Amino acid sequence: MEYKIIFNDEKLLKKDFSKIPTDIVNNIFHKLEHLSKNWLENLQVKKLNNYSLCDYRLRVWDYRILFNINENEIIVFRILHRSKLY
């Protein structure tokens, strides 16, 4: 099953992307594409406990993609450096 990637707040995500180096942005999009094909196979996905914004995170180098999963959608909330996230 393939999931559709949806960005929750595009303005906020543009701000997040502007702070990330371009080579890592390419890796992030590659990981999102892989995630959309089958998120259960991705070993870097972790379920978050006691985090109000979202339920899951995906690690890409030192950055974290915060997202939720609905029936056939992956909703991306933020992409932050790990130092800013926790």
Summary of the structure (lengths in Angstrom):
residues: 86
radius of gyration: 11.9
end to end distance: 31.4
largest distance: 33.3
contacts: 223
relative contact order: 0.24
helix: 34%
strand: 33%
